[in-house]
């Protein structure tokens, strides 16, 4: 009997992960307003979890788009990053109660994905100037909102990796 509950738990996580090709169809079934955010989310920490919970609270559903490994490497965080591969990062992200759907994007920005799924609200971390993002212009062009949520000070994957390496 316990084996069945493990299978059910794994299936529930897998159901929250969606291939890029199927995301528009899956998003159409999610309750609105739809909140969208994106990032690498390499080593999940308290700052990420609080940010995602705040993002989810802004709407009825939260879609998280992860940078693929190739896309993440282009961000210049180091040749060995991400530390966790895209499949592992997706499972961790899907395990969060705040997340309704997880997908990937391979471009430098999720602009094409945003234009396709038309989220009601685009959310980024507080280090972004929303007025300078092309994604903001796309979301606002169809009446959506774009906003930055404040960072939780003291939490950074890059700083955490540096601290581990120094130990």
C-alpha positions as CSV (number, residue, x, y, z in Angstrom):
1,X,0.0,0.0,0.0
2,X,2.8,2.4,0.8
3,X,4.3,1.8,-2.7
4,X,1.1,3.1,-4.2
5,X,1.3,6.4,-2.2
6,X,4.9,6.9,-3.4
7,X,3.8,6.4,-7.0
8,X,0.9,8.8,-6.5
9,X,3.3,11.4,-5.0
10,X,5.7,11.1,-7.9
11,X,2.9,11.3,-10.4
12,X,1.5,14.4,-8.7
13,X,4.9,16.1,-9.0
14,X,5.3,15.0,-12.6
15,X,1.8,16.3,-13.5
16,X,3.0,19.8,-12.5
17,X,5.9,19.7,-15.0
18,X,5.1,20.5,-18.6
19,X,7.2,20.3,-21.8
20,X,7.6,23.7,-23.5
21,X,5.5,22.4,-26.5
22,X,2.5,21.7,-24.3
23,X,2.5,24.7,-22.0
24,X,-0.1,26.8,-23.8
25,X,-2.6,23.9,-23.6
26,X,-1.9,23.3,-19.9
27,X,-2.0,27.0,-19.1
28,X,-5.5,27.2,-20.7
29,X,-6.8,24.9,-18.0
30,X,-5.3,26.8,-15.0
31,X,-7.5,29.2,-13.0
32,X,-6.9,32.9,-13.7
33,X,-5.4,35.3,-12.9
34,X,-2.2,33.6,-14.0
35,X,1.1,34.7,-12.4
36,X,4.3,34.1,-14.3
37,X,7.9,34.1,-13.1
38,X,11.1,32.7,-14.4
39,X,14.7,32.0,-13.4
40,X,17.3,29.4,-12.9
41,X,16.4,28.5,-9.2
42,X,19.6,26.4,-9.0
43,X,19.9,25.8,-5.3
44,X,16.5,26.5,-3.8
45,X,16.8,28.6,-0.6
46,X,14.5,30.6,1.7
47,X,14.6,33.7,-0.5
48,X,13.3,31.7,-3.4
49,X,10.6,30.0,-1.4
50,X,9.3,33.3,0.1
51,X,9.4,35.0,-3.4
52,X,7.4,32.2,-5.0
53,X,4.9,32.2,-2.2
54,X,4.4,36.0,-2.6
55,X,4.1,35.6,-6.4
56,X,1.5,32.9,-6.0
57,X,-0.5,35.0,-3.6
58,X,-1.0,37.6,-6.4
59,X,-3.2,35.3,-8.5
60,X,-5.0,32.0,-8.7
61,X,-2.1,30.1,-10.4
62,X,1.7,30.3,-10.7
63,X,3.7,29.2,-13.7
64,X,7.4,29.0,-13.1
65,X,9.6,28.9,-16.3
66,X,13.1,27.6,-15.6
67,X,16.1,28.4,-17.7
68,X,17.3,25.2,-19.4
69,X,20.8,24.2,-18.5
70,X,22.1,25.7,-21.8
71,X,20.2,29.0,-21.2
72,X,21.5,29.2,-17.6
73,X,25.1,28.8,-18.6
74,X,24.7,31.8,-21.0
75,X,23.9,33.9,-17.9
76,X,27.6,33.9,-16.9
77,X,27.3,32.5,-13.4
78,X,30.2,30.1,-14.0
79,X,31.0,27.1,-16.2
80,X,29.9,24.7,-13.6
81,X,26.5,26.2,-13.1
82,X,23.8,25.3,-12.8
83,X,24.8,22.8,-10.1
84,X,21.4,21.0,-10.4
85,X,20.3,20.0,-13.9
86,X,17.0,21.2,-15.3
87,X,15.1,18.0,-14.6
88,X,16.2,18.1,-11.0
89,X,15.3,21.8,-10.6
90,X,11.9,21.2,-12.1
91,X,11.1,18.4,-9.6
92,X,12.1,20.6,-6.7
93,X,10.1,23.5,-8.1
94,X,7.1,21.2,-8.7
95,X,7.2,20.1,-5.0
96,X,6.4,23.6,-3.8
97,X,2.8,24.2,-2.8
98,X,2.9,27.7,-4.4
99,X,3.7,26.3,-7.9
100,X,0.9,25.1,-10.2
101,X,3.0,24.5,-13.3
102,X,6.7,24.3,-14.3
103,X,8.2,24.5,-17.7
104,X,11.5,25.5,-19.4
105,X,12.7,28.0,-21.9
106,X,15.9,27.8,-23.8
107,X,16.2,31.5,-24.9
108,X,18.1,34.2,-23.1
109,X,14.7,35.6,-21.9
110,X,11.2,34.1,-21.7
111,X,9.8,36.8,-24.0
112,X,8.5,34.3,-26.6
113,X,6.9,32.1,-23.9
114,X,5.3,35.1,-22.3
115,X,3.9,36.4,-25.6
116,X,2.4,32.9,-26.2
117,X,0.7,32.3,-22.9
118,X,-0.2,35.9,-22.0
119,X,0.0,35.7,-18.2
120,X,-2.1,38.2,-16.3
121,X,0.8,39.2,-14.0
122,X,4.6,39.0,-14.6
123,X,6.7,38.9,-11.5
124,X,10.5,39.3,-11.1
125,X,12.9,39.7,-8.2
126,X,13.6,43.1,-6.7
127,X,16.9,43.4,-8.6
128,X,15.1,44.0,-11.9
129,X,14.0,47.4,-13.2
130,X,10.7,46.3,-14.7
131,X,10.5,49.4,-16.9
132,X,13.6,48.2,-18.8
133,X,12.3,44.7,-19.6
134,X,10.9,43.8,-23.0
135,X,8.7,41.3,-21.1
136,X,7.0,44.1,-19.3
137,X,6.1,45.9,-22.5
138,X,4.6,42.6,-23.9
139,X,2.5,42.0,-20.8
140,X,1.3,45.5,-20.5
141,X,0.4,45.6,-24.2
142,X,-2.5,43.3,-23.6
143,X,-3.5,44.7,-20.2
144,X,-1.4,42.6,-17.9
145,X,0.7,43.8,-15.0
146,X,4.4,43.5,-14.4
147,X,6.0,44.0,-11.0
148,X,9.1,43.4,-9.0
149,X,8.9,41.8,-5.6
150,X,11.4,42.8,-2.9
151,X,14.4,40.6,-2.4
152,X,14.8,38.7,0.9
153,X,18.2,40.1,2.0
154,X,21.0,37.7,2.7
155,X,19.9,34.9,0.4
156,X,21.7,34.2,-2.9
157,X,22.5,31.0,-4.7
158,X,25.8,32.5,-5.9
159,X,26.8,33.6,-2.4
160,X,25.8,30.2,-1.0
161,X,28.0,28.4,-3.6
162,X,30.9,30.7,-2.8
163,X,30.5,30.0,0.9
164,X,30.4,26.3,0.4
165,X,33.5,26.4,-1.8
166,X,35.4,28.4,0.8
167,X,34.6,25.9,3.6
